[in-house]
Amino acid sequence: MSKTKSHRSNASARYHVVCRDCPTESVERTGVAAAQVRSEHVAETGHRVVVGALSGE
């Protein structure tokens, strides 16, 4: 997982994935993608990772 990664599209929903233990973060288009990124990072590092929905303004 890269330290900062962003996926952009016209869809309004975005999910911010943030590691609490290192500078890794990403913005994903779907909750499923965000959960997968979170799961992979936790499995690789054992870090604490949170996912939050961003408002679609």
PDB file of N, CA, C and O in Angstrom:
ATOM      1  N   MET A   1       0.854  -1.184   0.000  1.00  0.00           N
ATOM      2  CA  MET A   1       0.000   0.000   0.000  1.00  0.00           C
ATOM      3  C   MET A   1       0.890   1.234   0.000  1.00  0.00           C
ATOM      4  O   MET A   1       1.834   1.318   0.786  1.00  0.00           O
ATOM      5  N   SER A   2       0.600   2.183  -0.868  1.00  0.00           N
ATOM      6  CA  SER A   2       1.393   3.391  -0.924  1.00  0.00           C
ATOM      7  C   SER A   2       1.049   4.298   0.248  1.00  0.00           C
ATOM      8  O   SER A   2       0.004   4.155   0.883  1.00  0.00           O
ATOM      9  N   LYS A   3       1.943   5.225   0.517  1.00  0.00           N
ATOM     10  CA  LYS A   3       1.710   6.115   1.650  1.00  0.00           C
ATOM     11  C   LYS A   3       0.540   7.050   1.426  1.00  0.00           C
ATOM     12  O   LYS A   3      -0.215   7.323   2.359  1.00  0.00           O
ATOM     13  N   THR A   4       0.375   7.537   0.235  1.00  0.00           N
ATOM     14  CA  THR A   4      -0.781   8.358  -0.085  1.00  0.00           C
ATOM     15  C   THR A   4      -1.274   7.960  -1.465  1.00  0.00           C
ATOM     16  O   THR A   4      -0.511   7.928  -2.430  1.00  0.00           O
ATOM     17  N   LYS A   5      -2.552   7.660  -1.541  1.00  0.00           N
ATOM     18  CA  LYS A   5      -3.127   7.198  -2.804  1.00  0.00           C
ATOM     19  C   LYS A   5      -4.532   7.771  -2.891  1.00  0.00           C
ATOM     20  O   LYS A   5      -5.258   7.798  -1.897  1.00  0.00           O
ATOM     21  N   SER A   6      -4.909   8.220  -4.052  1.00  0.00           N
ATOM     22  CA  SER A   6      -6.236   8.783  -4.219  1.00  0.00           C
ATOM     23  C   SER A   6      -6.863   8.256  -5.499  1.00  0.00           C
ATOM     24  O   SER A   6      -6.215   8.203  -6.544  1.00  0.00           O
ATOM     25  N   HIS A   7      -8.120   7.869  -5.409  1.00  0.00           N
ATOM     26  CA  HIS A   7      -8.883   7.444  -6.579  1.00  0.00           C
ATOM     27  C   HIS A   7      -9.998   8.465  -6.776  1.00  0.00           C
ATOM     28  O   HIS A   7     -10.763   8.734  -5.849  1.00  0.00           O
ATOM     29  N   ARG A   8     -10.095   9.028  -7.963  1.00  0.00           N
ATOM     30  CA  ARG A   8     -11.110  10.049  -8.216  1.00  0.00           C
ATOM     31  C   ARG A   8     -12.089   9.578  -9.278  1.00  0.00           C
ATOM     32  O   ARG A   8     -11.700   8.961 -10.270  1.00  0.00           O
ATOM     33  N   SER A   9     -13.371   9.878  -9.055  1.00  0.00           N
ATOM     34  CA  SER A   9     -14.401   9.629 -10.064  1.00  0.00           C
ATOM     35  C   SER A   9     -15.542  10.591  -9.795  1.00  0.00           C
ATOM     36  O   SER A   9     -15.448  11.433  -8.902  1.00  0.00           O
ATOM     37  N   ASN A  10     -16.620  10.474 -10.559  1.00  0.00           N
ATOM     38  CA  ASN A  10     -17.765  11.356 -10.368  1.00  0.00           C
ATOM     39  C   ASN A  10     -18.679  10.909  -9.235  1.00  0.00           C
ATOM     40  O   ASN A  10     -19.570  11.665  -8.847  1.00  0.00           O
ATOM     41  N   ALA A  11     -18.495   9.729  -8.700  1.00  0.00           N
ATOM     42  CA  ALA A  11     -19.327   9.246  -7.596  1.00  0.00           C
ATOM     43  C   ALA A  11     -19.111  10.127  -6.372  1.00  0.00           C
ATOM     44  O   ALA A  11     -18.004  10.613  -6.142  1.00  0.00           O
ATOM     45  N   SER A  12     -20.159  10.332  -5.592  1.00  0.00           N
ATOM     46  CA  SER A  12     -20.053  11.243  -4.457  1.00  0.00           C
ATOM     47  C   SER A  12     -19.459  10.592  -3.211  1.00  0.00           C
ATOM     48  O   SER A  12     -18.839  11.284  -2.404  1.00  0.00           O
ATOM     49  N   ALA A  13     -19.627   9.293  -3.032  1.00  0.00           N
ATOM     50  CA  ALA A  13     -19.128   8.634  -1.830  1.00  0.00           C
ATOM     51  C   ALA A  13     -17.632   8.373  -1.950  1.00  0.00           C
ATOM     52  O   ALA A  13     -17.141   7.959  -3.000  1.00  0.00           O
ATOM     53  N   ARG A  14     -16.929   8.617  -0.873  1.00  0.00           N
ATOM     54  CA  ARG A  14     -15.502   8.318  -0.768  1.00  0.00           C
ATOM     55  C   ARG A  14     -15.265   7.814   0.648  1.00  0.00           C
ATOM     56  O   ARG A  14     -15.993   8.160   1.578  1.00  0.00           O
ATOM     57  N   TYR A  15     -14.235   6.992   0.793  1.00  0.00           N
ATOM     58  CA  TYR A  15     -13.889   6.437   2.093  1.00  0.00           C
ATOM     59  C   TYR A  15     -12.418   6.690   2.349  1.00  0.00           C
ATOM     60  O   TYR A  15     -11.562   6.329   1.541  1.00  0.00           O
ATOM     61  N   HIS A  16     -12.128   7.319   3.488  1.00  0.00           N
ATOM     62  CA  HIS A  16     -10.770   7.676   3.860  1.00  0.00           C
ATOM     63  C   HIS A  16     -10.224   6.586   4.771  1.00  0.00           C
ATOM     64  O   HIS A  16     -10.793   6.303   5.825  1.00  0.00           O
ATOM     65  N   VAL A  17      -9.127   5.984   4.362  1.00  0.00           N
ATOM     66  CA  VAL A  17      -8.470   4.926   5.128  1.00  0.00           C
ATOM     67  C   VAL A  17      -7.210   5.537   5.742  1.00  0.00           C
ATOM     68  O   VAL A  17      -6.362   6.061   5.020  1.00  0.00           O
ATOM     69  N   VAL A  18      -7.083   5.472   7.069  1.00  0.00           N
ATOM     70  CA  VAL A  18      -5.962   6.107   7.754  1.00  0.00           C
ATOM     71  C   VAL A  18      -5.340   5.136   8.747  1.00  0.00           C
ATOM     72  O   VAL A  18      -6.032   4.551   9.581  1.00  0.00           O
ATOM     73  N   CYS A  19      -4.034   4.975   8.645  1.00  0.00           N
ATOM     74  CA  CYS A  19      -3.301   4.181   9.621  1.00  0.00           C
ATOM     75  C   CYS A  19      -2.947   5.088  10.791  1.00  0.00           C
ATOM     76  O   CYS A  19      -2.451   6.198  10.597  1.00  0.00           O
ATOM     77  N   ARG A  20      -3.205   4.612  12.007  1.00  0.00           N
ATOM     78  CA  ARG A  20      -2.894   5.388  13.217  1.00  0.00           C
ATOM     79  C   ARG A  20      -1.445   5.205  13.654  1.00  0.00           C
ATOM     80  O   ARG A  20      -0.976   5.890  14.563  1.00  0.00           O
ATOM     81  N   ASP A  21      -0.737   4.283  13.008  1.00  0.00           N
ATOM     82  CA  ASP A  21       0.620   3.965  13.440  1.00  0.00           C
ATOM     83  C   ASP A  21       1.713   4.347  12.444  1.00  0.00           C
ATOM     84  O   ASP A  21       2.897   4.239  12.764  1.00  0.00           O
ATOM     85  N   CYS A  22       1.339   4.791  11.246  1.00  0.00           N
ATOM     86  CA  CYS A  22       2.320   5.227  10.245  1.00  0.00           C
ATOM     87  C   CYS A  22       1.631   6.218   9.300  1.00  0.00           C
ATOM     88  O   CYS A  22       0.422   6.423   9.415  1.00  0.00           O
ATOM     89  N   PRO A  23       2.358   6.831   8.382  1.00  0.00           N
ATOM     90  CA  PRO A  23       1.769   7.852   7.504  1.00  0.00           C
ATOM     91  C   PRO A  23       0.892   7.314   6.373  1.00  0.00           C
ATOM     92  O   PRO A  23       0.454   8.090   5.524  1.00  0.00           O
ATOM     93  N   THR A  24       0.629   6.020   6.342  1.00  0.00           N
ATOM     94  CA  THR A  24      -0.157   5.432   5.263  1.00  0.00           C
ATOM     95  C   THR A  24      -1.611   5.892   5.316  1.00  0.00           C
ATOM     96  O   THR A  24      -2.238   5.871   6.375  1.00  0.00           O
ATOM     97  N   GLU A  25      -2.141   6.307   4.167  1.00  0.00           N
ATOM     98  CA  GLU A  25      -3.555   6.659   4.049  1.00  0.00           C
ATOM     99  C   GLU A  25      -3.961   6.557   2.588  1.00  0.00           C
ATOM    100  O   GLU A  25      -3.117   6.590   1.693  1.00  0.00           O
ATOM    101  N   SER A  26      -5.266   6.434   2.356  1.00  0.00           N
ATOM    102  CA  SER A  26      -5.781   6.416   0.991  1.00  0.00           C
ATOM    103  C   SER A  26      -7.230   6.867   0.992  1.00  0.00           C
ATOM    104  O   SER A  26      -7.893   6.892   2.029  1.00  0.00           O
ATOM    105  N   VAL A  27      -7.708   7.221  -0.193  1.00  0.00           N
ATOM    106  CA  VAL A  27      -9.117   7.539  -0.391  1.00  0.00           C
ATOM    107  C   VAL A  27      -9.630   6.545  -1.421  1.00  0.00           C
ATOM    108  O   VAL A  27      -9.089   6.441  -2.522  1.00  0.00           O
ATOM    109  N   GLU A  28     -10.681   5.815  -1.055  1.00  0.00           N
ATOM    110  CA  GLU A  28     -11.229   4.771  -1.909  1.00  0.00           C
ATOM    111  C   GLU A  28     -12.642   5.136  -2.352  1.00  0.00           C
ATOM    112  O   GLU A  28     -13.331   5.903  -1.680  1.00  0.00           O
ATOM    113  N   ARG A  29     -13.068   4.586  -3.478  1.00  0.00           N
ATOM    114  CA  ARG A  29     -14.391   4.886  -4.056  1.00  0.00           C
ATOM    115  C   ARG A  29     -15.525   4.134  -3.378  1.00  0.00           C
ATOM    116  O   ARG A  29     -16.655   4.621  -3.341  1.00  0.00           O
ATOM    117  N   THR A  30     -15.238   2.949  -2.838  1.00  0.00           N
ATOM    118  CA  THR A  30     -16.297   2.138  -2.237  1.00  0.00           C
ATOM    119  C   THR A  30     -15.894   1.672  -0.848  1.00  0.00           C
ATOM    120  O   THR A  30     -14.710   1.614  -0.516  1.00  0.00           O
ATOM    121  N   GLY A  31     -16.887   1.344  -0.050  1.00  0.00           N
ATOM    122  CA  GLY A  31     -16.634   0.801   1.270  1.00  0.00           C
ATOM    123  C   GLY A  31     -15.927  -0.536   1.197  1.00  0.00           C
ATOM    124  O   GLY A  31     -15.098  -0.856   2.049  1.00  0.00           O
ATOM    125  N   VAL A  32     -16.253  -1.317   0.179  1.00  0.00           N
ATOM    126  CA  VAL A  32     -15.607  -2.624   0.002  1.00  0.00           C
ATOM    127  C   VAL A  32     -14.116  -2.443  -0.278  1.00  0.00           C
ATOM    128  O   VAL A  32     -13.284  -3.145   0.298  1.00  0.00           O
ATOM    129  N   ALA A  33     -13.782  -1.510  -1.154  1.00  0.00           N
ATOM    130  CA  ALA A  33     -12.377  -1.247  -1.466  1.00  0.00           C
ATOM    131  C   ALA A  33     -11.640  -0.728  -0.236  1.00  0.00           C
ATOM    132  O   ALA A  33     -10.500  -1.121   0.015  1.00  0.00           O
ATOM    133  N   ALA A  34     -12.278   0.145   0.528  1.00  0.00           N
ATOM    134  CA  ALA A  34     -11.662   0.682   1.734  1.00  0.00           C
ATOM    135  C   ALA A  34     -11.409  -0.424   2.751  1.00  0.00           C
ATOM    136  O   ALA A  34     -10.349  -0.465   3.375  1.00  0.00           O
ATOM    137  N   ALA A  35     -12.374  -1.315   2.919  1.00  0.00           N
ATOM    138  CA  ALA A  35     -12.216  -2.425   3.857  1.00  0.00           C
ATOM    139  C   ALA A  35     -11.077  -3.344   3.415  1.00  0.00           C
ATOM    140  O   ALA A  35     -10.343  -3.868   4.253  1.00  0.00           O
ATOM    141  N   GLN A  36     -10.928  -3.540   2.111  1.00  0.00           N
ATOM    142  CA  GLN A  36      -9.854  -4.392   1.611  1.00  0.00           C
ATOM    143  C   GLN A  36      -8.490  -3.750   1.855  1.00  0.00           C
ATOM    144  O   GLN A  36      -7.552  -4.426   2.278  1.00  0.00           O
ATOM    145  N   VAL A  37      -8.379  -2.465   1.592  1.00  0.00           N
ATOM    146  CA  VAL A  37      -7.117  -1.752   1.831  1.00  0.00           C
ATOM    147  C   VAL A  37      -6.771  -1.830   3.317  1.00  0.00           C
ATOM    148  O   VAL A  37      -5.626  -2.094   3.684  1.00  0.00           O
ATOM    149  N   ARG A  38      -7.773  -1.597   4.166  1.00  0.00           N
ATOM    150  CA  ARG A  38      -7.564  -1.670   5.608  1.00  0.00           C
ATOM    151  C   ARG A  38      -7.078  -3.058   6.008  1.00  0.00           C
ATOM    152  O   ARG A  38      -6.078  -3.194   6.713  1.00  0.00           O
ATOM    153  N   SER A  39      -7.779  -4.069   5.560  1.00  0.00           N
ATOM    154  CA  SER A  39      -7.452  -5.450   5.911  1.00  0.00           C
ATOM    155  C   SER A  39      -6.039  -5.828   5.476  1.00  0.00           C
ATOM    156  O   SER A  39      -5.300  -6.455   6.235  1.00  0.00           O
ATOM    157  N   GLU A  40      -5.667  -5.449   4.266  1.00  0.00           N
ATOM    158  CA  GLU A  40      -4.332  -5.767   3.746  1.00  0.00           C
ATOM    159  C   GLU A  40      -3.246  -5.084   4.573  1.00  0.00           C
ATOM    160  O   GLU A  40      -2.228  -5.699   4.890  1.00  0.00           O
ATOM    161  N   HIS A  41      -3.458  -3.819   4.923  1.00  0.00           N
ATOM    162  CA  HIS A  41      -2.443  -3.098   5.688  1.00  0.00           C
ATOM    163  C   HIS A  41      -2.314  -3.681   7.093  1.00  0.00           C
ATOM    164  O   HIS A  41      -1.204  -3.832   7.602  1.00  0.00           O
ATOM    165  N   VAL A  42      -3.438  -4.008   7.718  1.00  0.00           N
ATOM    166  CA  VAL A  42      -3.404  -4.620   9.050  1.00  0.00           C
ATOM    167  C   VAL A  42      -2.673  -5.964   8.986  1.00  0.00           C
ATOM    168  O   VAL A  42      -1.848  -6.261   9.851  1.00  0.00           O
ATOM    169  N   ALA A  43      -2.969  -6.772   7.971  1.00  0.00           N
ATOM    170  CA  ALA A  43      -2.330  -8.086   7.830  1.00  0.00           C
ATOM    171  C   ALA A  43      -0.814  -7.957   7.616  1.00  0.00           C
ATOM    172  O   ALA A  43      -0.036  -8.752   8.142  1.00  0.00           O
ATOM    173  N   GLU A  44      -0.408  -6.946   6.839  1.00  0.00           N
ATOM    174  CA  GLU A  44       1.012  -6.756   6.539  1.00  0.00           C
ATOM    175  C   GLU A  44       1.796  -6.170   7.703  1.00  0.00           C
ATOM    176  O   GLU A  44       2.972  -6.485   7.885  1.00  0.00           O
ATOM    177  N   THR A  45       1.146  -5.313   8.495  1.00  0.00           N
ATOM    178  CA  THR A  45       1.887  -4.535   9.494  1.00  0.00           C
ATOM    179  C   THR A  45       1.436  -4.734  10.935  1.00  0.00           C
ATOM    180  O   THR A  45       2.218  -4.516  11.861  1.00  0.00           O
ATOM    181  N   GLY A  46       0.187  -5.144  11.138  1.00  0.00           N
ATOM    182  CA  GLY A  46      -0.361  -5.217  12.490  1.00  0.00           C
ATOM    183  C   GLY A  46      -0.754  -3.854  13.037  1.00  0.00           C
ATOM    184  O   GLY A  46      -1.045  -3.724  14.226  1.00  0.00           O
ATOM    185  N   HIS A  47      -0.766  -2.835  12.179  1.00  0.00           N
ATOM    186  CA  HIS A  47      -1.107  -1.478  12.605  1.00  0.00           C
ATOM    187  C   HIS A  47      -2.608  -1.317  12.852  1.00  0.00           C
ATOM    188  O   HIS A  47      -3.425  -2.136  12.430  1.00  0.00           O
ATOM    189  N   ARG A  48      -2.934  -0.237  13.546  1.00  0.00           N
ATOM    190  CA  ARG A  48      -4.339   0.134  13.773  1.00  0.00           C
ATOM    191  C   ARG A  48      -4.775   1.036  12.611  1.00  0.00           C
ATOM    192  O   ARG A  48      -4.186   2.094  12.392  1.00  0.00           O
ATOM    193  N   VAL A  49      -5.792   0.624  11.877  1.00  0.00           N
ATOM    194  CA  VAL A  49      -6.255   1.352  10.695  1.00  0.00           C
ATOM    195  C   VAL A  49      -7.738   1.630  10.835  1.00  0.00           C
ATOM    196  O   VAL A  49      -8.507   0.749  11.220  1.00  0.00           O
ATOM    197  N   VAL A  50      -8.144   2.853  10.524  1.00  0.00           N
ATOM    198  CA  VAL A  50      -9.552   3.228  10.593  1.00  0.00           C
ATOM    199  C   VAL A  50     -10.038   3.670   9.214  1.00  0.00           C
ATOM    200  O   VAL A  50      -9.262   4.127   8.375  1.00  0.00           O
ATOM    201  N   VAL A  51     -11.342   3.519   9.007  1.00  0.00           N
ATOM    202  CA  VAL A  51     -11.993   3.926   7.759  1.00  0.00           C
ATOM    203  C   VAL A  51     -13.139   4.854   8.103  1.00  0.00           C
ATOM    204  O   VAL A  51     -13.937   4.557   8.992  1.00  0.00           O
ATOM    205  N   GLY A  52     -13.228   5.970   7.409  1.00  0.00           N
ATOM    206  CA  GLY A  52     -14.327   6.902   7.617  1.00  0.00           C
ATOM    207  C   GLY A  52     -14.917   7.333   6.286  1.00  0.00           C
ATOM    208  O   GLY A  52     -14.195   7.513   5.305  1.00  0.00           O
ATOM    209  N   ALA A  53     -16.227   7.496   6.256  1.00  0.00           N
ATOM    210  CA  ALA A  53     -16.909   7.974   5.046  1.00  0.00           C
ATOM    211  C   ALA A  53     -16.728   9.487   4.935  1.00  0.00           C
ATOM    212  O   ALA A  53     -16.871  10.212   5.919  1.00  0.00           O
ATOM    213  N   LEU A  54     -16.416   9.948   3.739  1.00  0.00           N
ATOM    214  CA  LEU A  54     -16.299  11.379   3.461  1.00  0.00           C
ATOM    215  C   LEU A  54     -17.610  11.848   2.861  1.00  0.00           C
ATOM    216  O   LEU A  54     -18.264  11.097   2.137  1.00  0.00           O
ATOM    217  N   SER A  55     -17.999  13.062   3.149  1.00  0.00           N
ATOM    218  CA  SER A  55     -19.233  13.595   2.571  1.00  0.00           C
ATOM    219  C   SER A  55     -19.031  13.861   1.093  1.00  0.00           C
ATOM    220  O   SER A  55     -17.937  14.227   0.664  1.00  0.00           O
ATOM    221  N   GLY A  56     -20.082  13.678   0.319  1.00  0.00           N
ATOM    222  CA  GLY A  56     -20.005  13.869  -1.126  1.00  0.00           C
ATOM    223  C   GLY A  56     -20.522  15.208  -1.544  1.00  0.00           C
ATOM    224  O   GLY A  56     -21.624  15.299  -2.087  1.00  0.00           O
ATOM    225  N   GLU A  57     -19.773  16.248  -1.314  1.00  0.00           N
ATOM    226  CA  GLU A  57     -20.225  17.600  -1.661  1.00  0.00           C
ATOM    227  C   GLU A  57     -19.825  17.965  -3.046  1.00  0.00           C
ATOM    228  O   GLU A  57     -20.123  19.068  -3.504  1.00  0.00           O
TER     229      GLU A  57
END
